[in-house]
Structure formats: C-alpha cells, structure tokens
C-alpha cells in the first residue's frame, strides 16, 4: 500500500510504502500525484519511506514503476529511499545510472534527514 504523507510539499512527494505494493497503488495513488506535480513544477523530488511492514512489490507494480521511470527520467530532480530491504538500495543505485537526477538511500530511522536532503536547493 502507498500512502501520501503530510510532509508532501509543492514540488516534493513524500510517500509511505507498507505491505505489498500493487499496480493499483501505482495507478490510483502514486502516478497520478507524480503526474500532477510534474505538470505543475516540471522538476520534482520524491521521498519513499518503506515501513517495517513493507512486504515487497508485485510484478504489475514494478512494471508501472519502470514505465513511469522511462517516461519521466528527466523530471525527477532528487529521490530519497528510506529504509526497505537491501535489494531496494541496490536497485536504487543501479537505476540512478540511467536517470540524471540525484538519488540517495537512507536508513529507516532517517526520514526527516531524507526529506531535508530531498527538499534542499541544488
């Protein structure tokens, strides 16, 4: 499940991921909000916080994520990944080589630090 957190700002989307992420999470919540922010601000910042109850990503959600990433690879200025399994950190590092924005992985207890990093001016 994806939930939009109250720390979301004008050009920064802060979400919380728990349980198993589905294509419906992406289609109904995550991608519409990202599209809205991109339309308003052109460049956006994203913070994804993985709770302790995060249980993985369904194949359909991975597909939605990949499609969005390819379409908007130049629109993400900064992305912070907070917590989550080790493979998530690895995937973020690999993916960062294909997108021009800045990416950083934070430990699960560093949500506020991640938000500060994501929202700082370049």
C-alpha positions, 0 to 999 in steps of 0.5 A: 500500500502507498500512502501520501504523507503530510510532509508532501510539499509543492514540488516534493512527494513524500510517500509511505510504502507498507505491505505489498505494493500493487499496480493499483497503488501505482495507478490510483495513488502514486502516478497520478500525484507524480503526474500532477506535480510534474505538470505543475513544477516540471522538476520534482523530488520524491521521498519513499519511506518503506515501513517495517511492514513493507512486504515487497512489490508485485510484478504489475507494480514494478512494471508501472514503476519502470514505465513511469521511470522511462517516461519521466527520467528527466523530471525527477530532480532528487529521490530519497529511499528510506529504509526497505530491504537491501535489494531496494538500495541496490536497485536504487543505485543501479537505476540512478545510472540511467536517470540524471537526477540525484538519488540517495538511500537512507536508513529507516530511522532517517526520514526527516534527514531524507526529506531535508536532503530531498527538499534542499536547493541544488 
